[in-house]
């Protein structure tokens, strides 16, 4: 293997002192703390097999001041410590000495990724700051603008966008992802940037977004936007489905979906309903599309019994179920014939936004479960050649589904209709080209099995200790040193880790090309605007009483006598 060309020589920033606390760490000494920020990348050189003078990359994880001017010189704020030090003959330009801890990442092999040589640097070895060009090649599995890449921002510690961060979309989609962030830290903004990249000409993905708050409607700005246009005429399609557009076929629901929509069921009623579902399957074979009345009839049939004299009678559960099922019949979202089939939701180069901001929590659960279940079955059956192209469930391309407020749909310690199908998709969807992205502000409330299946993570500012603790077990790739940075991150700063990048990085999210739909309302501006002169005048006009009609003038012979 021919040796690779060396990176441009940068100034030496320190000298190796010796090994650290663990076998994967080493310590170096420096007098310039400005170059050694937590999370910064450095390297030393060592000969390894087939790679002479390999650059062994490492990441700074700790910084300690080990030598400085006497504390007495800092006690009086009116005294200049450097001036006093010069008077006593100590005139070194950098009197402070720092001990820096580095976690070894390894040297990068194009085919095998990072390889840790397990060879600690010798004391006295020189430590260099990694240059921008090398970092861009090493961090990113895909380079920006390349097919299958997603440029989401730049390395935080290299300002001015000097080191762009581009994700591997193949790994991101196939191994699933999670955006975990506190309120107001920019998680929906980051998701918007990611969607923009997925819909770019070099990806043209098929994406579905479950949007409980109606924050993604501004993605329509991509239509005709020059940044998303291609020479072959491609332009992304954006399909916004409001609650008025959402229809789920009744016969696509299962027994547990109905239980979710009809709470407070007695054990007897649940048993009758379960038996009614079995009867529907026996009586109506094939693609029969039943509705609530069919289910009610099956409930009455299931609740019949014969007394000792041979007379048939109906129990009390069927009438109670009929009354409860009336609520389902009155729902705007469940229909006998109308349905959002996979062909309606997915297409390459199209993002579909399912807005559910006016739908109850129980109905959101069932809609999400039904769509996920049918989409998964569609991908699986298409991959196995079980359905023909004219079938509404024919889905011959990979798809990606993004779920906002994921802790609502897969809570850790509460029953949820979506949890089981999500677990199935996250564990088996990779085989059939079905990827899932989860977004939540409460990772501590998200089901741990669901979170652990997301192999790419975007971690933003999280202050809650419970949520921070949950990440130590659900997010393995980030590393403890970067997790300690979570409370200090500001808006738009994110730790990216997992399968989509070669090594965890601190990233500044790039500016969106479309408008962000999840901006926080400016309450003081709204309150002050209430008292603007034209608005006060408009309110006075609205509140003004209507003029009463005057008394008609009396006339005699057609002539007014007033």
C-alpha positions in Angstrom: 0.0 0.0 0.0 1.5 3.3 -1.1 1.9 5.9 1.6 -0.7 8.6 1.4 0.5 12.2 1.0 1.0 14.0 4.3 -1.3 16.8 5.3 0.0 20.4 5.2 2.4 20.8 8.1 0.8 22.8 10.9 2.5 24.3 13.9 3.2 21.9 16.8 0.6 22.6 19.5 2.0 20.3 22.2 4.3 17.5 23.4 3.2 14.1 24.6 3.6 13.6 28.3 2.5 9.9 28.5 -0.6 7.6 28.7 -3.9 8.7 30.1 -6.2 7.0 32.6 -7.4 4.5 30.0 -5.5 2.5 27.3 -7.2 4.6 24.7 -6.0 8.0 26.0 -2.8 10.0 26.1 -1.8 13.3 27.7 0.1 16.2 26.1 1.4 19.4 27.5 0.9 22.8 26.0 1.2 26.5 26.9 -1.4 27.7 24.4 -5.0 26.9 25.5 -6.6 28.7 22.6 -5.8 25.9 20.2 -7.0 23.1 22.5 -10.8 23.3 22.8 -12.9 20.3 24.0 -13.9 18.3 20.9 -11.0 19.6 18.8 -9.1 17.1 16.6 -5.4 16.6 16.9 -3.0 13.9 15.7 0.5 12.4 16.3 2.5 10.3 13.9 3.7 6.7 14.3 4.7 3.9 12.0 2.1 1.2 11.6 1.8 -1.9 9.3 1.9 -0.7 5.6 1.5 2.9 6.6 4.7 4.7 7.6 4.2 7.8 9.7 0.5 7.3 9.9 -1.4 10.3 11.3 -3.3 8.9 14.4 -6.3 11.2 14.9 -7.6 11.9 18.4 -10.2 14.1 20.0 -9.5 16.4 23.0 -11.7 15.3 25.9 -10.3 17.2 28.9 -8.2 20.3 29.7 -6.4 20.9 33.1 -4.3 23.9 34.2 -1.3 22.3 36.0 1.1 25.3 36.4 0.6 29.0 36.6 1.7 32.2 38.4 1.3 32.1 42.2 -2.3 32.6 43.4 -1.3 35.6 45.5 -0.7 37.5 42.3 -4.3 37.1 41.4 -5.8 38.1 44.8 -5.8 41.9 44.2 -7.8 42.9 41.1 -5.9 46.2 41.0 -2.6 44.5 40.5 -1.4 43.3 37.1 0.0 39.7 37.7 2.2 39.9 34.6 3.8 43.1 35.7 4.6 41.7 39.2 6.0 38.5 37.6 8.3 40.6 35.4 9.6 42.5 38.5 10.7 39.3 40.1 12.4 38.1 37.0 9.7 35.8 35.5 8.9 37.1 32.1 7.7 34.1 30.1 5.1 35.1 27.5 2.8 32.1 28.4 3.2 31.4 32.1 0.3 28.9 32.2 0.9 25.3 31.4 -2.0 22.9 30.5 -2.3 19.1 30.5 -4.6 18.0 27.7 -6.4 14.6 27.6 -6.9 13.1 24.1 -9.1 10.1 23.2 -7.6 8.2 20.3 -9.8 7.8 17.3 -7.3 6.1 15.0 -6.1 6.4 11.4 -8.6 6.3 8.6 -8.7 3.4 6.2 -10.9 4.0 3.1 -12.3 0.5 3.2 -12.3 -0.4 6.9 -12.9 3.0 8.5 -11.0 4.1 11.6 -8.4 1.6 12.9 -7.0 2.1 16.3 -3.3 1.0 16.1 -3.2 0.4 19.9 0.2 2.1 19.9 0.5 4.9 22.4 2.7 7.9 21.3 6.1 8.0 22.9 6.8 10.8 25.5 8.2 13.8 23.7 6.3 13.1 20.5 4.9 16.1 18.8 1.1 16.8 18.7 -0.4 18.6 15.7 -3.7 20.3 15.0 -5.6 18.5 12.2 -6.0 20.7 9.2 -9.3 21.6 7.6 -8.9 19.6 4.3 -8.0 16.4 6.1 -10.8 16.7 8.6 -13.4 17.1 5.8 -12.1 13.9 4.1 -11.9 12.0 7.4 -15.2 13.0 9.1 -17.5 12.6 6.2 -18.4 9.3 4.6 -19.9 11.3 1.7 -18.6 14.6 0.5 -21.0 17.6 0.1 -23.1 17.7 -3.1 -22.2 14.0 -3.9 -24.9 11.5 -4.6 -26.3 10.1 -1.4 -24.9 13.0 0.8 -26.7 15.4 3.1 -24.8 18.6 3.9 -26.3 19.7 7.2 -23.7 22.2 8.5 -20.1 22.7 9.4 -17.7 21.7 12.2 -18.5 23.9 15.2 -14.8 24.4 16.3 -13.8 25.5 12.8 -15.9 28.7 12.2 -16.8 30.2 8.9 -17.9 26.9 7.4 -14.3 25.8 6.9 -15.1 22.1 7.4 -18.5 21.1 6.1 -20.3 18.1 7.6 -22.1 15.9 5.2 -24.0 12.7 6.2 -24.3 9.4 4.5 -28.0 9.2 3.5 -27.8 5.5 2.8 -26.7 4.8 6.4 -29.0 7.5 7.8 -32.1 6.0 6.2 -31.4 2.3 6.4 -30.2 2.2 10.1 -32.7 4.9 11.2 -32.1 8.1 13.1 -33.2 10.2 16.1 -33.1 13.9 16.7 -33.0 14.5 20.5 -33.2 18.0 21.8 -34.8 20.2 24.4 -37.5 22.8 23.7 -36.2 25.7 21.6 -32.9 24.2 20.7 -33.7 23.9 17.0 -34.7 20.3 16.5 -37.5 21.0 14.0 -35.1 23.4 12.2 -32.5 20.7 11.9 -35.1 18.3 10.7 -36.1 20.9 8.0 -32.5 21.1 6.8 -32.3 17.3 6.6 -35.6 17.2 4.6 -34.1 19.8 2.2 -31.1 17.6 1.7 -33.2 14.5 1.1 -35.2 16.3 -1.6 -32.2 17.7 -3.3 -31.4 16.7 -6.9 -28.6 14.3 -5.6 -31.0 12.3 -3.4 -34.7 12.7 -4.6 -36.1 10.7 -1.7 -39.6 9.5 -0.9 -40.4 11.0 2.4 -43.5 11.1 4.7 -43.7 13.4 7.8 -46.1 12.9 10.7 -46.6 16.5 11.8 -48.6 16.9 15.0 -48.2 20.7 15.2 -48.4 21.8 11.6 -44.7 23.0 11.5 -43.7 21.6 8.1 -46.1 23.4 5.8 -43.4 25.9 4.8 -41.6 23.1 2.9 -43.8 24.1 0.0 -41.2 26.8 -0.6 -39.1 24.1 -2.3 -41.5 24.1 -5.3 -39.8 25.9 -8.1 -36.9 26.9 -5.8 -33.7 27.2 -7.9 -31.6 25.5 -5.2 -33.6 22.3 -5.7 -33.8 22.3 -9.5 -31.8 20.0 -11.8 -30.8 20.1 -15.4 -33.2 17.2 -16.3 -36.2 19.2 -15.1 -36.4 17.7 -11.6 -38.1 19.8 -8.9 -39.3 18.3 -5.6 -43.0 17.7 -5.1 -44.5 18.8 -1.8 -47.9 17.3 -0.8 -49.5 18.8 2.3 -52.4 16.8 3.7 -54.5 18.7 6.2 -56.8 16.9 8.7 -59.6 17.4 6.1 -57.6 15.3 3.7 -56.9 12.4 6.1 -59.0 9.3 5.5 -58.2 5.8 6.8 -60.3 2.8 5.6 -62.2 1.3 8.4 -61.4 -2.3 7.4 -57.6 -1.5 7.7 -58.0 -1.2 11.5 -57.5 -4.1 13.8 -59.0 -5.1 17.1 -56.4 -3.1 19.1 -57.0 0.0 17.0 -60.7 -0.1 17.9 -59.8 -0.5 21.6 -57.6 2.6 21.5 -60.5 4.6 20.0 -63.0 3.2 22.4 -61.6 3.5 25.9 -63.2 2.3 29.2 -64.3 -1.1 27.8 -65.3 -3.8 30.3 -63.7 -7.3 30.0 -67.0 -8.7 28.6 -67.3 -5.9 26.0 -63.6 -6.5 24.9 -64.3 -10.3 24.5 -67.5 -9.6 22.4 -65.6 -7.1 20.2 -62.7 -9.6 19.7 -65.2 -12.3 18.7 -66.9 -9.9 16.4 -63.7 -9.3 14.5 -63.2 -13.0 14.1 -66.8 -13.3 12.7 -66.0 -10.5 10.2 -63.1 -12.5 8.9 -65.1 -15.7 8.6 -68.2 -14.2 6.9 -66.5 -11.7 4.6 -63.5 -13.2 2.8 -61.2 -11.5 0.4 -61.0 -7.7 0.1 -64.4 -7.0 1.8 -64.4 -3.4 3.1 -66.5 -3.4 6.2 -67.7 -0.4 8.1 -69.1 0.3 11.6 -72.5 -1.1 10.9 -71.0 -4.4 9.8 -69.0 -4.5 13.1 -72.1 -3.7 15.1 -74.0 -6.5 13.4 -71.1 -8.9 14.2 -71.2 -7.7 17.9 -74.9 -8.6 18.1 -74.2 -12.0 16.6 -71.4 -12.6 19.0 -73.5 -11.6 22.0 -76.4 -14.0 21.3 -77.0 -16.9 23.6 -79.8 -19.5 24.0 -81.6 -20.0 27.3 -82.8 -23.4 28.8 -86.0 -23.2 26.8 -84.2 -22.8 23.5 -85.0 -19.1 23.1 -82.3 -16.8 21.7 -81.5 -13.6 23.6 -79.0 -10.8 23.2 -76.8 -9.8 26.1 -76.2 -6.2 27.3 -72.7 -5.9 25.8 -73.8 -5.6 22.2 -76.1 -2.5 22.7 -73.3 -0.9 24.8 -70.8 -1.5 22.0 -73.3 -0.1 19.5 -73.5 3.1 21.5 -69.7 3.3 21.8 -69.1 2.4 18.1 -71.4 5.3 17.2 -68.5 7.6 18.2 -66.3 5.9 15.6 -68.9 6.2 12.9 -69.1 10.0 13.5 -65.3 10.4 13.2 -64.1 12.4 10.2 -61.0 10.3 9.7 -62.3 6.7 9.3 -64.3 5.8 6.2 -65.7 2.7 4.5 -64.1 3.3 1.1 -61.8 6.4 1.2 -58.2 5.7 2.1 -54.7 7.1 2.0 -52.9 4.2 0.3 -49.1 3.9 0.1 -49.3 5.1 -3.5 -50.9 8.3 -2.3 -48.3 9.0 0.3 -45.0 8.1 -1.3 -43.1 8.9 -4.6 -39.5 9.5 -5.3 -38.8 13.2 -5.2 -41.9 13.9 -3.1 -42.3 14.8 0.6 -45.8 14.3 2.0 -46.7 16.1 5.2 -49.5 14.6 7.3 -50.7 17.5 9.4 -52.5 16.2 12.5 -52.7 19.3 14.6 -56.5 19.2 15.0 -56.8 15.5 15.7 -57.2 13.9 19.1 -54.3 12.0 20.6 -56.1 8.6 20.4 -57.0 9.2 16.7 -53.4 10.3 16.0 -52.2 7.1 17.5 -54.5 4.9 15.3 -53.8 6.9 12.1 -50.1 6.6 12.6 -50.2 2.9 13.4 -52.4 2.2 10.4 -50.2 4.1 8.0 -47.0 2.5 9.4 -48.5 -0.9 9.3 -49.7 -0.7 5.7 -46.5 1.0 4.5 -44.4 -1.7 6.0 -46.6 -4.5 4.6 -46.5 -2.7 1.2 -42.7 -2.6 1.1 -42.4 -6.2 2.3 -44.9 -7.6 -0.1 -43.5 -5.6 -3.0 -40.0 -6.8 -2.2 -41.2 -10.4 -2.2 -43.2 -10.0 -5.4 -46.5 -10.8 -3.7 -48.4 -7.8 -5.3 -48.7 -6.5 -8.8 -47.9 -2.9 -10.0 -51.7 -2.0 -10.2 -52.2 -2.7 -6.5 -52.6 0.4 -4.3 -50.0 -1.1 -1.9 -47.4 -1.6 -4.6 -44.3 0.3 -3.4 -41.2 -0.5 -5.5 -38.8 2.0 -3.9 -37.3 2.7 -0.5 -39.1 5.2 1.8 -38.3 7.3 4.8 -40.8 8.3 7.5 -40.1 11.1 9.9 -42.2 11.2 13.2 -42.3 14.4 15.2 -43.1 14.2 19.0 -42.0 10.6 18.9 -42.4 10.2 22.7 -46.2 10.5 22.1 -46.2 7.6 19.7 -43.7 5.3 21.5 -43.8 6.3 25.2 -41.5 4.3 27.5 -43.9 3.4 30.3 -47.4 3.8 28.8 -49.4 1.7 26.3 -49.3 3.0 22.8 -50.8 1.7 19.6 -47.8 2.6 17.5 -45.1 1.2 19.7 -45.1 -2.4 18.5 -45.2 -1.6 14.8 -42.4 1.0 15.3 -40.3 -1.7 17.0 -40.9 -4.1 14.2 -40.0 -1.5 11.5 -36.9 -0.4 13.4 -35.6 -3.9 13.8 -36.6 -5.4 10.4 -37.3 -2.4 8.1 -33.7 -2.2 6.9 -34.2 -5.5 4.9 -37.1 -3.9 2.9 -35.8 -0.4 2.4 -38.0 1.4 5.1 -36.3 4.0 7.3 -37.6 5.9 10.2 -36.5 9.2 11.8 -37.7 10.1 15.3 -37.8 13.6 16.8 -38.4 14.3 20.5 -37.8 16.8 23.1 -38.1 14.2 25.9 -35.8 11.3 25.2 -36.3 10.1 28.8 -40.0 9.4 27.9 -39.2 7.6 24.7 -39.3 3.8 24.7 -35.7 2.6 25.3 -36.0 -0.3 22.8 -37.2 2.2 20.1 -34.3 4.7 20.8 -31.6 2.0 20.9 -32.5 0.9 17.3 -31.7 4.4 15.9 -28.1 4.0 14.8 -27.6 7.7 13.9 -28.2 10.4 16.5 -28.5 14.2 16.5 -28.1 15.5 20.0 -28.9 19.1 20.8 -29.1 21.1 24.0 -30.7 18.9 26.8 -30.9 20.2 30.3 -33.2 17.8 32.0 -31.1 15.3 34.1 -33.5 12.4 33.4 -33.2 12.9 29.6 -29.4 13.2 29.8 -29.2 10.0 31.8 -31.3 8.1 29.2 -28.9 9.0 26.5 -26.0 7.2 28.2 -27.8 3.9 27.6 -29.7 4.6 24.4 -26.9 6.4 22.5 -23.7 4.5 22.4 -21.7 6.2 19.7 -21.6 9.7 21.1 -19.1 9.1 23.8 -19.3 10.4 27.4 -17.1 13.4 26.7 -19.5 14.9 24.1 -22.6 14.0 26.2 -21.1 16.3 28.8 -21.5 19.2 26.3 -25.3 18.9 26.0 -26.3 21.6 28.5 -23.8 24.1 27.1 -24.9 23.8 23.4 -26.7 26.8 22.0 -29.5 26.9 19.4 -28.5 25.3 16.2 -25.5 23.4 17.6 -25.7 19.6 17.4 -23.6 16.6 18.2 -23.9 14.2 15.2 -22.9 10.6 15.9 -23.5 7.1 14.7 -23.6 5.3 11.3 -24.0 8.4 9.2 -20.6 9.9 10.0 -17.1 8.4 10.6 -16.7 9.8 14.0 -18.9 11.9 16.4 -18.7 15.7 15.7 -19.9 19.0 17.0 -21.7 20.7 14.2 -23.2 24.1 13.5 -26.4 23.5 11.5 -26.5 25.4 8.2 -29.1 28.0 7.3 -32.3 26.7 5.8 -33.2 27.4 2.2 -36.9 27.3 3.0 -38.8 29.2 5.7 -38.9 27.6 9.2 -42.5 26.9 10.3 -41.8 26.3 14.0 -40.8 29.8 15.1 -41.6 30.6 18.7 -44.3 33.3 19.0 -43.1 36.7 20.1 -45.6 37.3 23.0 -44.3 40.8 24.0 -44.6 42.0 20.4 -48.1 40.7 20.2 -49.1 42.3 23.5 -47.6 45.7 22.4 -49.2 45.5 19.0 -52.6 45.2 20.7 -52.3 48.9 21.7 -51.3 50.3 18.3 -53.6 53.2 17.2 -55.2 51.5 14.2 -56.0 48.4 16.1 -57.5 50.3 19.0 -59.7 52.2 16.5 -60.7 48.9 14.8 -61.8 47.4 18.2 -63.8 50.6 19.1 -65.6 50.3 15.8 -66.4 46.6 16.5 -67.7 47.4 19.9 -69.7 50.5 18.9 -73.5 49.9 19.3 -75.5 49.8 16.1 -77.6 53.0 15.4 -81.2 52.5 16.2 -83.6 53.2 13.4 -85.4 56.6 13.9 -89.1 56.9 14.3 -90.9 57.2 10.9 -92.3 60.7 10.2 -96.1 61.0 10.4 -97.8 62.0 7.1 -101.2 63.2 6.1 -102.3 62.9 2.5 -98.7 61.9 1.6 -97.3 65.1 3.2 -95.1 65.1 6.3 -96.7 66.9 9.2 -93.4 67.0 11.2 
